[in-house]
């Protein structure tokens, strides 16, 4: 018996929609082989192997066939089959990718299958009861993908889609998707001349243009100022180190796939650093430390390099070289919870300063592959939990998602389109202090091992900047805007006054531009709005004679007449308070 879509959770609906899409593809393009079709955030995808890529017209045909199949009310039936029988069945169907998946399943348990009409797929489930339970779905776009993410494997065709309980939810999501396209940081990065990536330099390596670099500099200055206020010391470390360092830290065993290949220098192997932590440990070890020195807090805007496959690189959000707003805190066991509470408060202060007031907090626990003693893991997890409770933060447990050396707290911020971004993290580490045998002199004169806290407030400058671009649609708050004021003369007659105004504003550390082109004032205003400049000052003969300013904000159609002193007071107050306008 059919149920309403509302009776199923979205994951079940989307998993079933992925199967419906695969069934439609097999009917329309029978030579296609199916691989995997997981649920993702807000939708699903399915990877197919076929020689000819899918084109937009194909997606229209596939979606139309999906609607036909949904109307047919085909019952979706689960059954189990012995492993060898399942391998044979998919072999008879010429579905070699499914055979490979089954062969890699480390279990003698029966294989679960779902069938609807003539289509059978390998799946754990659950699924809706009938194809007719799927009413509100949409295919979105295609891309290429490597089988199992390895470029040595066959190239697959990936189709993305989304599915919802009802048409109203679907329409709302599609509107949000259109808005997200307008805010895409790659698109705005080009339009606003903020950053670029070139083939000559290499994928995943970012060029910061002057305007983007100016914003980055403002973020860095704010970051450093607040760290000094919170008892941190700044350090710098090199971009590469001997491979032996990463063997000691354990990264070659647990992180090797994400490290660049070693390079030989004078008979020694070096590698670009994937992390900053071993460097900060080396600084800690340069002299004897006392319990009176602890906690020691080392902060660094440290650029690291991680090998990401080209297929997953994405603008500023997934790169190969990025700068972490990193810090490592060395403390006594009795100081852990107090330091964690301070770090959590610092994280929230920074996020709110950039206009992020909503977030989700996760406590990520011990993964399957880990180092260290079980007792240390339990102590570290307990310390994180207690710090969250003392900070009165609601959180969810994310089982098995800790890093190999310790549990962690992750914070995801909510942007203006209700999307969540992973940015902040804080981790407790007993392992690295043991591996590097670091110590301090305790009050009783004995050597003790400090506890190490890893933390990042923004995650990485690249990813955080990409998030800021999309959150604000490129219309940055005044204190972050690369150009805060643009001066727009109506005719050439006002150029001397414009030059004088520019000098006065620059002397007050206001970032100002002049548009002295021989264009109509309406054109200049539209250009300034497209560049999302917070303040436009229009100057004609009247303003020159009265020594006033016609001030217009980027979202206003009206202008106000102010004298220079009043305007300066207004804009300085807004900068000082880091006023956050509602994102566009």
Protein Blocks (a to p, Z undefined) as FASTA:
>chain_A
ZZdfklpcfklmmmmmmmmmmmmmmmmmmmbccfbdcddehiacdddddfbdcdfklmmm
mmmmmmmmmmnopacddddddfklmmmmmmmnopaklmmmmmmpgcfbdcddddehjbcc
ddebjadfbfklpmbdcdfbdcdddehhiakbccdddddddddfblklmmmmmmmmmmmm
mmomklmmmmnopaccdfkloghiacddfklmmmmmmmmmmmmmmmmmnopacddddfbd
cfklmmmnommmmmmmmpccdddeehiacdddfbfklmmmmmmmmpccdfklpccddddd
ddddddddfklgghjllcfbdcdddddddddfklmmmmmmmmmmmmmmmmmmnopabdcd
ddddddfbdgdjfklmmmmmmmmmmmmmmnopacdddehiacfkbccdddddddfkopac
dfbdcdddfklmmmnopacddfkopacddddddddfklpaklmmmmmmmmnnopacfklp
mblbdcddfblmlmmmmmmmmmmmmmnopacdddfbdcdfklmmmmmmmnopabacdddf
klmmnopacdddfkbcbdcdddfklmmmmmmmmmmnopacddZZ
